[in-house]
Amino acid sequence: MNARVVTIQLHPGKTEEAVRIYRDSIVSAAKQQQGFKGALLLTDPTTGKGISISLWETEADLKAGETSGYYQEQIAKLGQVLAFPPTREVYEVSIQEIQQGSTGSYARVLTSTVKPGKTDELIQIARDSILPVARQQGGSLGMLLLNDRTTGKGISITLWATEADMKASETSGYLREQLTKLTDVLATPVVREAYEVAVQV
């Protein structure tokens, strides 16, 4: 499975309008596309930053949406609310475990770069060591791990029932313990961001 990650910067006060357009128009168009498997829209109303993550059965399905004009049409729908042109990245989905029927309220996004040749090791650590512990955390609703083997960039998105649950996982030492497991495979420090889950399909 593959993911298209689109990072957007919204004009001040335009987050609600962007969410409405995404939920009411972009998602319904996505559902008509071959290979579409789901989407998340994460927003930070304070900064106006947003991240759209759409999941696709194959890389060919994802790319077909770009060559057909579908992707450009969806971005155009957001034209009035975007402060800058969006950035687009493509990743393989290494881990996708989201509780069925659950809708997260908050998401923690961790971004880093993996050392050359260490992507498979990172995925194994995440799957065999981090994920089992994550399932035990109060309010934990799932995890997405995205990797780009060409650039080494990796993104982890964890979903949480409440903001308090997400913050508790940081103050308890849980997050620090999990990141320590990755010390030998990461090339750059982890950048941590928190978002509201605006749309989850």
Phi, psi and omega in degrees: 000150181233158180230137169260123180248118181243120179260129183235153173238121185263154172297149179307136177077009184255007184298313182299320179294319179297318179298317180298315179297316181297311184292314189273335186239311185291316181297318181295325176291321180297321182297341178275350184275140178297133175085001179292131185238359178146168181206153174228137170240119179252136181225151171237097183300336181291315183262343183081007179276146177218154176228125174256128177239113176248138184254139185226142182304314181224164176295326178297319177298315181299312183290330179299324179294336179274321181286333182280346183096352180304311183300314181298323179297320182291319178296322180299327179298334181266002187312317185288340185255351182276131177278329181220160174299141181287159172255143184235133178225153179239134182228158166272146178270108183275323177221132173222102177224097179236129183301128180297136176079356180264144176238115179287152176261329183226155179224138172255129181245121178247129181235137178202179176241134181270143177298148180307133178077006184252005184299315181297324178294318178300315181298318180296317178298316181297317184287316189269336186242316184279313184301316179300324178287322180301321181298336183275350184283137178300128177081002179285127184244000176145176185212142170238132174239121183244137181225144172243105184292337181287312183267341185084358182289140177227146178229129173248128176241119175248138182256143185226145181296320181221164176295324179297320178298316181297315182291326179298325180292341177271314182289336181285346184094353181304310184298314181300318179298319182290320180294328178300326180297341185258002185309317186282348183250348182266138181266336183229157177300151180280130174264128184247132177225155177236140182222158167276144174274107185274322179218136175222119183239000000 
